[in-house]
């Protein structure tokens, strides 16, 4: 799995990058077809002090999951976006595994 980290309008600490990478590694527990994960952090104007996190996850079969979260702390924003992605991946995985479960096979008489 490839990990990309981008910090817009500021220089991110290495600890923040390591935190984001560790959080994205948790996705492999739910789905092993993850190809690439991107974390984009953005800092709004200082008077607003809003810290945005955007997480983009590319998986097999050309599916992409995107989540955005804003809060007063980058770690909170990252965790919020990761929780959203986690629920999207779980729902996607459930669709894959239960795709044919709803179909009723008619028995020949």
GULUMNU-120774 format. One line per field, with one value per residue: residue number from 1; chain; z, y, x of N, C-alpha, C in turn. Coordinates in nm, 3 decimals. Atoms other than C-alpha are relative to their C-alpha. Layout:
<sites>
nr = (NUM ...)
kette = (A ...)
n_c3 = (Z ...)
n_c2 = (Y ...)
n_c1 = (X ...)
ca_c3 = (Z ...)
ca_c2 = (Y ...)
ca_c1 = (X ...)
c_c3 = (Z ...)
c_c2 = (Y ...)
c_c1 = (X ...)
</sites>
This chain:
<sites>
nr = (1 2 3 4 5 6 7 8 9 10 11 12 13 14 15 16 17 18 19 20 21 22 23 24 25 26 27 28 29 30 31 32 33 34 35 36 37 38 39 40 41 42 43 44 45 46 47 48 49 50 51 52 53 54 55 56 57 58 59 60 61 62 63 64 65 66 67 68 69 70 71 72 73 74 75 76 77 78 79 80 81 82 83 84 85 86 87 88 89 90 91 92 93 94 95 96 97 98 99 100 101 102 103 104 105 106 107 108 109)
kette = (A A A A A A A A A A A A A A A A A A A A A A A A A A A A A A A A A A A A A A A A A A A A A A A A A A A A A A A A A A A A A A A A A A A A A A A A A A A A A A A A A A A A A A A A A A A A A A A A A A A A A A A A A A A A A)
n_c3 = (0.000 0.011 -0.087 0.038 -0.103 0.047 -0.093 0.076 -0.070 -0.122 -0.006 -0.099 -0.078 0.034 -0.086 0.060 0.116 -0.052 -0.053 0.114 0.065 -0.089 0.008 0.128 0.000 -0.062 0.103 0.052 -0.080 0.055 0.142 0.041 0.137 0.002 0.085 -0.036 -0.097 -0.001 -0.108 0.033 -0.110 0.043 -0.112 0.041 -0.051 -0.145 -0.083 -0.007 -0.061 0.039 0.058 0.085 0.043 0.108 0.019 0.125 0.003 0.128 -0.016 0.124 0.078 0.025 -0.099 -0.077 -0.115 -0.038 -0.120 -0.048 -0.137 -0.048 -0.145 -0.050 -0.017 0.115 -0.035 -0.004 0.139 0.064 -0.057 0.050 0.140 0.003 -0.040 0.114 0.100 -0.055 0.021 0.144 0.038 -0.055 0.082 0.129 -0.019 -0.022 0.131 0.076 -0.053 -0.001 0.129 0.051 -0.109 0.009 0.111 -0.033 0.110 0.018 0.016 0.107 -0.053)
n_c2 = (-0.117 -0.125 -0.105 -0.135 -0.098 -0.136 -0.106 -0.125 -0.128 0.011 0.110 0.096 0.072 0.141 0.078 -0.007 0.088 0.137 0.028 0.022 0.127 0.108 0.010 0.059 0.142 0.073 0.037 0.133 0.097 0.012 0.034 0.016 -0.046 -0.143 -0.027 -0.125 -0.085 -0.137 -0.086 -0.140 -0.089 -0.139 -0.091 -0.123 -0.123 0.008 -0.049 0.105 0.115 0.124 0.093 0.094 0.123 0.072 0.132 0.063 0.138 0.068 0.145 0.077 -0.018 -0.143 -0.067 -0.101 -0.048 -0.132 -0.054 -0.126 -0.034 -0.124 -0.022 -0.092 0.074 0.087 0.141 0.021 -0.002 0.124 0.111 -0.011 0.041 0.144 0.070 -0.003 0.094 0.134 0.043 0.019 0.125 0.110 0.010 0.052 0.141 0.072 0.014 0.100 0.134 0.034 -0.038 0.102 0.059 -0.034 0.068 0.129 0.096 0.078 0.141 0.062 0.085)
n_c1 = (0.085 -0.075 0.050 -0.040 0.034 -0.015 0.038 0.017 -0.009 -0.078 -0.098 0.047 -0.099 -0.014 0.090 0.134 -0.004 -0.004 0.133 0.089 -0.037 0.041 0.147 0.038 -0.035 0.111 0.097 -0.029 0.077 0.134 -0.002 -0.139 -0.018 -0.030 -0.115 -0.067 0.068 -0.049 0.047 -0.027 0.032 0.009 0.019 0.066 -0.060 -0.026 0.110 0.102 -0.067 0.065 -0.096 0.073 -0.065 0.067 -0.059 0.042 -0.047 0.021 0.000 0.015 0.122 0.018 0.082 -0.068 0.074 -0.046 0.063 -0.056 0.038 -0.059 0.010 -0.102 -0.124 -0.023 0.022 0.145 0.048 -0.045 0.078 0.136 0.001 -0.030 0.122 0.091 -0.052 0.016 0.138 0.019 -0.066 0.080 0.121 -0.044 -0.035 0.125 0.064 -0.073 0.020 0.143 0.055 0.091 0.076 0.141 0.063 0.061 -0.014 0.122 -0.029 0.080 0.107)
ca_c3 = (0.000 -0.101 0.143 0.035 0.281 0.189 0.417 0.254 0.378 0.663 0.747 0.926 1.205 1.147 1.439 1.261 0.945 1.144 1.320 0.986 0.839 1.144 1.121 0.752 0.821 1.022 0.700 0.602 0.884 0.697 0.334 0.183 -0.163 -0.074 -0.335 -0.225 0.065 0.057 0.355 0.281 0.568 0.520 0.759 0.715 0.804 1.152 1.277 1.198 1.328 1.144 1.059 0.773 0.692 0.370 0.330 -0.009 -0.035 -0.369 -0.375 -0.633 -0.902 -0.943 -0.627 -0.440 -0.093 0.013 0.351 0.487 0.843 1.009 1.373 1.594 1.601 1.316 1.502 1.568 1.201 1.086 1.323 1.213 0.844 0.912 1.090 0.788 0.551 0.779 0.761 0.382 0.349 0.578 0.374 0.049 0.182 0.298 -0.050 -0.201 0.031 0.035 -0.332 -0.419 -0.081 -0.164 -0.479 -0.443 -0.656 -0.794 -0.758 -1.062 -1.006)
ca_c2 = (0.000 0.338 0.626 0.990 1.281 1.644 1.949 2.262 2.611 2.482 2.250 1.938 1.773 1.423 1.299 1.414 1.231 0.915 0.938 0.965 0.673 0.455 0.534 0.441 0.106 0.009 -0.006 -0.329 -0.502 -0.443 -0.482 -0.612 -0.464 -0.114 0.024 0.381 0.609 0.987 1.221 1.593 1.840 2.202 2.492 2.774 3.132 3.179 3.374 3.078 2.815 2.542 2.239 2.025 1.666 1.489 1.117 0.946 0.568 0.390 0.020 -0.256 -0.242 0.136 0.230 0.545 0.649 1.013 1.170 1.521 1.643 1.979 2.056 2.260 1.987 1.793 1.461 1.498 1.583 1.283 1.046 1.178 1.134 0.787 0.683 0.792 0.597 0.295 0.285 0.326 0.036 -0.186 -0.110 -0.178 -0.507 -0.610 -0.544 -0.758 -1.052 -1.038 -0.959 -1.288 -1.361 -1.190 -1.388 -1.683 -1.983 -2.148 -2.523 -2.727 -2.911)
ca_c1 = (0.000 0.136 0.102 0.107 0.106 0.050 0.047 -0.091 -0.002 0.217 0.507 0.384 0.581 0.711 0.501 0.184 0.287 0.367 0.030 -0.154 0.039 -0.029 -0.401 -0.415 -0.247 -0.557 -0.761 -0.588 -0.777 -1.100 -0.996 -0.673 -0.727 -0.609 -0.371 -0.300 -0.390 -0.358 -0.384 -0.411 -0.396 -0.493 -0.477 -0.725 -0.647 -0.500 -0.800 -1.029 -0.784 -0.974 -0.765 -0.895 -0.809 -0.898 -0.839 -0.854 -0.829 -0.791 -0.882 -0.902 -1.170 -1.125 -1.313 -1.217 -1.329 -1.308 -1.373 -1.320 -1.323 -1.256 -1.183 -0.951 -0.683 -0.521 -0.530 -0.904 -0.960 -0.755 -0.936 -1.277 -1.195 -1.051 -1.372 -1.574 -1.348 -1.361 -1.741 -1.729 -1.485 -1.693 -2.005 -1.818 -1.681 -2.028 -2.165 -1.893 -1.950 -2.332 -2.376 -2.544 -2.699 -3.028 -3.091 -3.323 -3.241 -3.550 -3.539 -3.648 -3.974)
c_c3 = (0.000 0.088 -0.045 0.105 -0.054 0.108 -0.079 0.094 0.134 -0.012 0.113 0.073 -0.044 0.083 -0.056 -0.122 0.044 0.056 -0.114 -0.068 0.084 -0.005 -0.130 -0.007 0.059 -0.104 -0.052 0.082 -0.063 -0.146 -0.046 -0.142 -0.012 -0.078 0.050 0.097 -0.002 0.119 -0.034 0.118 -0.048 0.120 -0.052 0.063 0.152 0.088 0.012 0.078 -0.024 -0.072 -0.071 -0.032 -0.107 -0.020 -0.126 -0.003 -0.133 0.024 -0.136 -0.065 -0.019 0.093 0.079 0.112 0.044 0.124 0.041 0.140 0.039 0.150 0.040 0.019 -0.118 0.033 0.007 -0.141 -0.072 0.050 -0.051 -0.145 -0.012 0.040 -0.113 -0.108 0.046 -0.021 -0.148 -0.045 0.051 -0.084 -0.137 0.009 0.021 -0.131 -0.084 0.048 -0.005 -0.134 -0.051 0.108 -0.011 -0.112 0.043 -0.122 -0.006 -0.028 -0.115 0.061 -0.075)
c_c2 = (0.124 0.105 0.133 0.097 0.139 0.096 0.130 0.120 -0.009 -0.117 -0.092 -0.065 -0.146 -0.087 -0.001 -0.092 -0.147 -0.042 -0.033 -0.133 -0.120 -0.020 -0.066 -0.149 -0.084 -0.045 -0.141 -0.109 -0.028 -0.044 -0.005 0.047 0.147 0.021 0.122 0.078 0.137 0.074 0.142 0.084 0.143 0.086 0.127 0.120 -0.007 0.050 -0.102 -0.121 -0.132 -0.086 -0.110 -0.121 -0.064 -0.131 -0.061 -0.139 -0.061 -0.150 -0.067 0.030 0.147 0.069 0.098 0.047 0.132 0.046 0.127 0.027 0.127 0.011 0.098 -0.068 -0.097 -0.147 -0.033 -0.006 -0.129 -0.117 0.003 -0.046 -0.150 -0.082 -0.004 -0.099 -0.143 -0.052 -0.022 -0.133 -0.120 -0.022 -0.060 -0.149 -0.085 -0.020 -0.107 -0.141 -0.044 0.028 -0.100 -0.061 0.026 -0.073 -0.137 -0.090 -0.086 -0.145 -0.058 -0.097 -0.128)
c_c1 = (0.090 -0.066 0.055 -0.050 0.028 -0.047 -0.003 0.005 0.072 0.096 -0.043 0.117 0.004 -0.095 -0.142 -0.007 -0.001 -0.136 -0.097 0.030 -0.043 -0.152 -0.043 0.033 -0.113 -0.103 0.022 -0.068 -0.136 -0.001 0.146 0.027 0.031 0.130 0.077 -0.087 0.066 -0.061 0.044 -0.046 0.008 -0.031 -0.063 0.071 0.017 -0.115 -0.113 0.050 -0.073 0.103 -0.077 0.086 -0.086 0.074 -0.060 0.062 -0.040 0.010 -0.013 -0.134 -0.037 -0.099 0.086 -0.092 0.061 -0.076 0.074 -0.051 0.074 -0.020 0.111 0.136 0.016 -0.025 -0.148 -0.057 0.038 -0.084 -0.144 -0.012 0.026 -0.123 -0.101 0.044 -0.020 -0.143 -0.030 0.060 -0.079 -0.126 0.033 0.031 -0.125 -0.075 0.067 -0.031 -0.145 -0.067 -0.104 -0.088 -0.149 -0.073 -0.051 0.011 -0.125 0.037 -0.086 -0.101 -0.012)
</sites>
